[in-house]
């Protein structure tokens, strides 16, 4: 091999190594984790104005003036706009339409809300200008509101298929815990009292309504048609909400197992195994279902690749004790990779615990929002 050939071969080899390195970096867990910012309905170049819109509706308003219903309404405006645009992702230029619809109320002194913010009435008025005069009535109608979208009529609602969001979702493979159980984190959140077991089962089974239970720090949007079993959710989580400058990221989970009192032996086995794991591997963790309680329903929420908690499985259990119905979450997850652990410790842990019921701030807890929405028997 002459010098010119050897040089060309070396250059080719270096190019191949560089290409392999770039491919590995492109496929790296860190890059995939970073790509989970935002949501399937908004492209990265829209993140700034979308966050600003949600801030105006909720996070930047004085705490005493915040209304969780207004935050849900703001999300519905964004998602309905995405639906009306034929399911293309919102982009940076779409900010102009939102500014035209909402800018006057936001930035002119009206005496209704602090400058730069929007209250519920202003959100509905702007939505009429942006989407159509039918929007407020449709949004208030449970028969025309589903998947976080307000539909013009029941026919349009019936024709919608949530699988359309899977086209832009970065779903990845399922990632249940894989480490030795002794190395996993086992955690049980406080139980939340609910009006009735039947009411909670009905609410959870209607997966298209889960966005109605969004809290200040997170919401679940179903990505498939159908019941609980096999349903996949996009979880949008906001960290840093206390300072009025939330950072949004997302993850995906699929319900991989559902057990109920229709098969009492299977449900009892599920609960016993979960309680045994918590007792054996948890750090002074209480049982998910107390020994004297009656389990009613339980299901697994298994993470997908690049979830903000890493590899894990969360569980919701519904049980009755002393004439009360209660629901609680219990999670297990592998030791987190450094890039996830750093983000989680900095902002995610507080939001995660509040979302599943820890603490007194019920506006941050999805379980408390379900309890508030379920009617008393």
N, C-alpha and C positions, 0 to 999 in steps of 0.2 A: 504494500500500500504506500503510494507516494505521499509527500507532505500535504499536498492540496486535498487529496482524498481523505487523509487522516483528520485534517482540520474540519472538512465538511462533515465527517462522521461525528467528530466531537461536538460540533455545533448542533447537529441533528439530535444527538443524545441529550445535550443541554436543553434544547427546545422541548424534547419529550418530557424530561424531568420537570421543567417549568410548567408545562401543560398539566402534568399529573398533580403538581403542587397546587396549582390554581384550582383544579377540579376539586381536590380535597378541601381546600379552603372554602370553595363555593358550597360544598356539601357539609361543611363542618357544623357541629351542633351549635356553636356560637352564632354562626351566620343565620342558621334556621331560627334560632331563638330571637334574634334581632328582627327577622322578617315577620314575626308574629305581631309586631306593633300594628295598631289600627284594626280594621275589620274587613270582611269580605265585601262590604258594600262601598268602601271608600279606599281609594288608592293612596299610597304614601304621600303623594304631593297634595292631597286634600286634608292631611292630618291637622295642619295648623288651623284652618278655618272651621273644620268640624269641631275640634276641641274648643275653639273660641265660642262657637254657637252653644255648645253644652255648658260651658262656663257661664254664659249670659243667662241661660235658663235656670241654672241651679248653683253651681259650685262657687261662683263669684258673688252671689247674692249674700246679704247679711244672713247669718245662721237663723235668726229669728224670722226671716222672710222666705226661707227655702221651703218649697213644697215638692215632695217626691213625685207627686202626680205630674208636675210640670217637667221634671226630668224625663219621665216616661213619655210624655207628650212630645218633647224635643226629639227623643230617639225615634218616635213614630213618624215625625215629620221627615227626618232624614231617610228612614227606611221606606216610607211611602214615596218620597221623591225618587229614590233608587228604583222602586217598582214601576213608577210612571215613566221612567226613562228607559224602560225595556231591559232592566237589570244590568245595565252597564255600570261600572263602578263610578262613584262620584270622584271628580277630579278638581284640580286647582281652579280652572275657569268657572266651575259651578258656583264658586263663592259669589260671583256677580249677581246671580239670580237670588241668592239668599240675602245679599245686601240690599237689593232692590225691594224685597218683600219685608225685611225686618229692620233695615238700617234706620229708617225714620224714628221708629219707636225706641230703638236702642240708643241713638246718639243725639236726639233732640230732647230737650228738657220738657217732659210731659207732666211731671208731678205724679205719675203712676208708679214708677219704679226708678231706682238710682240709675243715673246715666251709664250706659254700657251693659245694662241687664234687661231682661224680659220677664214679665210675669205671665201667668197662664192666659189671661185675656189677650195680651199682646201676641203670644205665641199662636193662639187660634186665629187672630186677625191676620197675622202674617202668613199663616198656612193657607188661608182662603186666597190670598193674593198669589201665593206660590203654586198651590196645587189645584184649588177650586173651591167654590162656595159650599160644596157638598162635604168637605173634609170634616169640619167640627161635628156635624151630626153623625157621620159615618164612624168617626173615632169613638164617639160616646155610645155607639150601638155594638154590644157584644157579639151580635150576629154578623157584623161586618168588620170586626177587628180581630185579627189573628196573626200570629207570627210576627207581631210588632208592626203590622201594616194596617192602615185603614183602607178598605176597599169601597169602590163606588157603590156596589150593590152586592147582594147575596150571590148572584151568578158569578161575578168576578171572583168573589171569595172562594166559591166552590171550585173554580178552575185553576186556582193557584197551586203550584207544586213547589214546596220548600227546597226540593233537591236542586233547584236552580242555583242556590248559593254554593253548592259543592263544586261548581265550575271554577270558582276562584278561591275556595278554601284550601289551605295547606294542611290537609288532613293527616297524612303520614300513617304509619302502622300503629296498631294498639301497643301500648307500653305498660303492661301491668308490672307490679313490683317483681324484681328478679333477684335481688340480693337475699342473703340468708335472713330469715325473719328476725334474728337477734340484732342485725345491723340496721333494720328498717326503723323508721319512726312510726309509733302507734299512738294515735291521739283520739280522744273522745271529746266532743264538744257538749256544752250544756244542753239538756233537753228543753224544747220549747213547747209550751202547752198550746193545744189547738182546740177549736170548738167541738169537733167530732172526727172520729176516724173515717166515717163514710164521706164527710165533706172533703177531707184531705185527699183521700183516694180519688175522688171525682176530679179534684183540682189537678193533681199530679198526672192523672191518666189523660187529661185533655192537654197534651203536650203543646198544642198550638197556643195555649194561653200562658205559658211560662214567662214570656216577656212582660206580662201584666204584673208579675211579682218581682220585677227588678228592684234592687236596692240601690243605695247611693254609691256602692262600690262594685256592683256587678250585676250582670243579667245573663240568662240562658236563652238562646234562640235555637229552636229545633231546625234541623237540616233535612229531615226526612218526613214523609207522610206516614202516619201510623201511630201505634200505641207506645207504651213505655219500652217494652222489650225490643232491643235493637235500635232504639232511637239514638241519634247522634246530635249533640248540642255544640254550638259555638258559644264559648263563655267569654264575654268581654268584661275585663276587670280594670278598675281605676284605682291606682295607688296615689298617695299624696293628696287626697281630697281635702284634708283638714286645712291646708294652706290655700285652697282655692285654685290650685294649679295641678289638676290631675294628669297622670301619665297613663295612657290606655295601652293595654296589651290584650292578647286573646289566646285561648287554648281550646282544645277539643276533647270531649269525652263521649264515650258510648256506653249505654246501659247494656251491660253484658250478661246480667243475670237478674231475674225478678222472682221472688218467692212470696207467697201469701198464705193466709190461714185457710185458703181453699185446699192446700196440701200441708196440713199442720205438722206432719213428721219432718218434711223437707225444711219447713220454716224453722222448726225447733232445732234441727241439726245446724242450720246456717247460724242461728243466734248463739248456740253453744260454742261453735267453732270460733266465732268472732269474740265472744266473751273470754274464751280460753286464751286466745292470742293476746288480747289486751292485758289479761292478768299475768301472762308469762313474759311478754316482751315490752309492755308499756311501763312507763315510769309513774307508778301510783295512779294509773288511769282507772276510773270507775268502769263498771260493766256498761256496755252499750244498752242492754236491756236488763233491768234489775231482775233478780231471781224470782221475786213475787209478782212480776208484771206479765202480761199476756201479749206476745208479739202478734201483730196484725199484717204487716207488710214490710218488705225489705228489698233493696236493690243496690247493685254495684254500678258505680260510675267509673269506668276505666279510662285512663288518660291515653291520648295519642302522642306521637312523636312531637317533640319541641313544646310540650305543655310547660307552663310557667312554674309548675311544681316538680317537673321531672317525671320519672316513672312512678306511678302511684295508682291507688284505687280508693275512692271515697265511697261511703255507703250511707244511705238514708234508711233509718229504721223507724217504723211507726208502731207504738205499743200503747197499751192501756194499763193504768195502775191506780188503784184506789178510786175508781170511777172517773178518772181523768184520761184524756187522750193526749199523747205527747209524741213529738217527732224529734229526732236527733241525728246528727252526722257523726260518723266515725271513720277516720282515714288512716291508711298506711302508705308510706312512700319510701323509696330507696334513698340512700345518701345522695344529696344533690351534687351535680357537677359544679365546679367552682363558679362559673358564670351565672348559673341559676341561683346558687346559694347566696351569692353576693347581692343580687337584685332582690331576692326574697327577704334577706335579713334587713336590707335597707328600707324597704317599703311594703313588700308583699305580705309579710307575716301578719301584720296588724289587720290589713284588709281581709285576708283569708279567714282569720279567726272571727272577726266581726261578722263576716258574711254568713257564717254557719252558726251564729247565735251567741257568741261570747260577748260579754259587756252589756251595757244598758242602752246603747244607741240602736234602737230597733229600726231606724231608717237605713242602717247599713246591713241589716240581716234579711236575707231572702226568706228564711224560715219564719221570721216574725211577720213578714209581709204576707205570706201564705196564711198564717194564723189570723191576720187582720181581715183578709178577703173572704175566708170561708164563713158562711153563715152559721149561726147557732142552730142546733136541731130544734 
